[in-house]
Amino acid sequence: MNAPAKPVADALFEPIDSDPLAKKVAEQIEILVLDGLLKENTKLPGERELAEQLDVSRPKLREGLKLLEQRGLVRIVAGEGAFVATLSGPAMSPALIALYNRHPEALDDHLEYRRHQEAFAARLAAERSTADDHARLSAIVATMQTAHDRGDAARAPELDSDFHLAVVEASYNRTLIHTMTALYELNRSAVFFSRTELLTSADVSATLLEQHRGIAEAIVAGDADRAERVSAEHIDYVRGATLQAFAQRDRAKLSKKRRLAGTARV
């Protein structure tokens, strides 16, 4: 006599979706988020426009967006539309940013980390970048040149972040793209340290411009070794210039205190 059959666990089977269209809608948007083409907090096109672009009905689009919302990738705001969700937390809390600002040696750790990640990204970009990536890098460098010629130091932090983000995105490494984007947003905020302090010297500004140009040229040429090397050298230079800027700021504070102390004695 055969032993009684054991019951199959209920969780073994999943419902079969007879209409996968909504899942395909969700999958296409999900891949764009994964590849960094749809960035967090980006507003998606309106329902009618997006349905037309995807060639699906609006009810199926809504189903797909609802699925993405359940996955935590999209937030739907009544009366406003659908947005890519906030997927990464801040790289550092405001308190930690302020702490780094007060201690240049900690900032150097941040730049040390960037040195290795950006050199790796530049190597990958030289190996993987496309003609569109090359055009993007060249355009940013050209804009940097124009800003430099005009003495427009205010645009430097934004253009610097744009350039390094373009290099990272040209690496086509999803983990690099998402992690480094968080760091560049931190730098872009101009809270972490003032890039303006590095640009008080025309020589420093010119050197940074030529370094960015050299990184772009190495990537466009497909020279992975050179791209990695010049990218690392660029961050090394920034590390040195940043420490010098902090030292100069400290000397200026001390000089002012001495002057005030001398005035008080008179």
C-alpha positions in Angstrom: 0.0 0.0 0.0 1.4 3.4 -1.0 2.1 6.0 1.6 -0.3 8.9 1.4 0.9 11.8 -0.8 2.2 14.9 0.9 0.3 18.1 0.2 2.1 20.7 -1.9 2.8 23.9 -0.2 0.5 26.7 -1.2 3.3 29.2 -1.8 4.9 27.0 -4.5 2.7 28.2 -7.3 2.0 31.7 -8.4 -1.0 33.0 -10.3 -0.5 33.0 -14.1 -1.1 36.4 -15.7 -2.9 35.8 -18.9 -2.2 39.4 -20.1 1.5 40.3 -19.6 1.2 43.7 -21.3 1.1 45.6 -18.0 4.2 43.7 -16.9 6.0 44.6 -20.1 5.2 48.3 -19.5 6.6 48.0 -16.0 9.7 46.1 -17.3 10.5 48.8 -19.9 10.4 51.6 -17.4 12.2 49.5 -14.8 15.1 48.9 -17.2 15.4 52.7 -17.9 15.6 53.3 -14.2 18.2 50.5 -13.8 20.3 51.9 -16.6 20.2 55.4 -15.1 18.3 56.9 -18.0 15.4 57.7 -15.8 16.8 59.3 -12.7 15.1 59.4 -9.3 12.4 62.1 -8.8 12.1 62.4 -12.6 8.5 63.1 -13.7 7.3 60.6 -16.3 5.4 61.9 -19.4 1.6 62.4 -18.9 -0.6 59.3 -19.1 -1.9 60.0 -22.7 1.6 60.8 -24.1 3.3 57.8 -22.3 0.6 55.4 -23.5 1.1 56.6 -27.1 4.8 56.2 -26.8 4.5 52.7 -25.5 1.6 51.9 -27.9 -0.6 50.5 -25.1 -4.0 51.5 -23.8 -4.2 53.9 -20.9 -5.7 51.2 -18.6 -2.8 48.9 -19.3 -0.4 51.8 -18.7 -2.0 52.5 -15.3 -1.7 48.8 -14.4 2.0 48.9 -15.3 2.6 52.0 -13.2 0.7 50.5 -10.3 3.0 47.5 -10.5 6.0 49.8 -10.4 4.5 51.6 -7.5 4.2 48.3 -5.6 7.8 47.6 -6.3 8.8 51.0 -4.8 10.2 52.3 -8.1 7.5 54.8 -8.9 5.4 57.1 -6.8 2.0 58.3 -8.2 0.8 61.7 -7.0 -2.9 62.4 -7.5 -3.4 65.3 -9.8 0.4 65.6 -10.6 1.4 62.3 -12.3 3.9 59.6 -11.9 7.5 60.1 -10.7 10.5 57.9 -10.4 10.8 57.1 -6.7 13.7 58.3 -4.5 15.9 55.2 -4.7 19.0 56.2 -2.9 19.4 57.9 0.4 21.7 60.9 0.9 25.4 59.9 0.6 26.0 61.7 3.9 23.8 63.4 6.5 24.0 67.2 6.8 25.8 66.7 10.2 28.4 64.5 8.6 28.9 66.9 5.7 29.5 69.7 8.2 31.9 67.5 10.1 33.9 66.8 6.9 34.0 70.5 6.2 35.6 71.2 9.6 38.2 68.4 9.1 40.1 68.5 5.8 41.7 65.1 6.5 38.2 63.5 6.3 37.6 65.3 3.0 40.8 63.7 1.7 39.3 60.3 2.4 36.3 61.3 0.2 38.6 62.3 -2.6 40.7 59.2 -2.2 37.6 57.1 -2.7 36.6 59.1 -5.7 40.1 58.7 -7.2 39.8 54.9 -7.5 36.1 54.9 -8.6 36.6 57.6 -11.2 39.8 56.1 -12.6 37.9 52.8 -13.0 35.0 54.6 -14.6 37.3 56.3 -17.0 38.9 53.0 -18.0 35.5 51.4 -18.7 34.4 54.6 -20.5 37.4 54.3 -22.9 36.5 50.7 -23.6 32.7 51.1 -23.8 31.7 54.6 -24.7 29.7 55.4 -27.9 29.8 58.3 -30.4 27.0 60.0 -28.4 29.1 59.7 -25.2 32.1 61.3 -27.0 29.9 64.1 -28.3 28.6 64.8 -24.8 32.0 64.9 -23.2 33.4 67.1 -25.9 30.4 69.5 -25.5 30.9 69.7 -21.8 34.6 70.5 -22.2 33.8 73.2 -24.8 31.4 74.8 -22.3 34.1 74.6 -19.6 36.4 76.4 -22.0 33.9 79.1 -22.6 33.2 79.6 -18.9 37.0 79.7 -18.2 37.5 82.3 -20.9 34.8 84.5 -19.5 36.1 84.1 -15.9 32.8 82.5 -14.9 33.9 80.6 -11.9 30.3 80.3 -10.6 29.5 77.6 -13.3 32.6 75.5 -12.4 31.0 73.2 -9.8 28.0 72.4 -12.0 30.1 71.7 -15.1 32.6 69.6 -13.0 29.7 67.4 -11.8 28.3 67.2 -15.3 31.6 66.1 -16.7 32.3 63.4 -14.1 28.8 62.1 -14.3 29.1 61.9 -18.1 32.3 59.8 -17.7 30.6 57.5 -15.2 27.5 57.0 -17.4 29.8 56.2 -20.3 31.2 53.3 -18.2 27.8 51.5 -18.6 28.4 50.0 -15.1 25.0 50.3 -13.3 26.5 50.1 -9.8 29.0 52.9 -10.6 26.3 55.0 -12.1 24.0 54.9 -9.1 26.6 55.1 -6.4 28.6 57.9 -8.0 25.5 59.9 -8.9 24.8 60.2 -5.2 28.3 61.6 -4.6 28.1 64.0 -7.5 24.8 65.4 -6.2 26.6 66.0 -2.9 29.3 67.9 -4.6 26.9 69.8 -6.8 25.2 71.1 -3.7 28.4 73.1 -3.0 27.9 72.2 0.7 30.6 69.6 0.9 33.4 72.0 0.2 33.6 75.2 -1.8 35.0 74.7 -5.3 35.3 78.4 -5.5 38.2 78.2 -3.0 40.1 76.1 -5.6 39.5 78.6 -8.4 40.9 81.7 -6.8 44.0 81.0 -8.8 43.8 81.3 -12.6 46.6 78.7 -12.8 44.5 76.1 -10.9 41.4 76.8 -13.0 43.5 76.4 -16.2 45.0 73.2 -14.9 41.6 71.7 -14.1 40.3 72.5 -17.5 43.2 70.8 -19.2 42.9 67.8 -17.0 39.2 67.4 -17.9 40.2 67.8 -21.6 42.8 65.1 -21.2 40.4 62.7 -19.7 37.9 63.3 -22.4 40.5 62.9 -25.2 41.7 59.6 -23.7 38.2 58.2 -23.6 37.4 59.3 -27.1 40.6 57.7 -28.3 39.7 54.5 -26.6 43.0 54.5 -24.6 41.9 52.8 -21.4 45.3 52.9 -19.7 45.7 56.6 -20.3 42.1 57.4 -19.4 42.6 55.6 -16.0 45.9 57.3 -15.4 44.9 60.9 -16.2 41.7 60.5 -14.2 43.7 59.4 -11.1 46.2 62.2 -11.6 43.3 64.7 -11.8 41.9 63.7 -8.4 45.4 63.7 -7.0 45.8 67.3 -8.1 42.4 68.2 -6.7 43.3 66.6 -3.4 46.5 68.6 -3.2 44.8 71.9 -4.2 42.0 71.3 -1.8 44.3 70.8 1.2 46.3 73.9 0.1 43.0 75.9 -0.1 42.0 74.8 3.4 45.5 75.7 4.7 45.3 79.1 3.1 41.9 79.7 4.7 43.2 78.7 8.1 46.2 81.0 7.7 43.9 83.9 6.7 41.8 83.3 9.9 44.9 83.2 12.0 46.3 86.4 10.4 43.0 88.2 11.1 43.1 87.1 14.7 46.6 88.4 15.1 45.6 91.7 13.5 42.6 92.1 15.9 44.8 91.1 18.8 47.4 93.7 17.9 44.6 96.4 17.5 43.3 95.5 21.0 46.8 96.0 22.5 47.2 99.5 21.1 
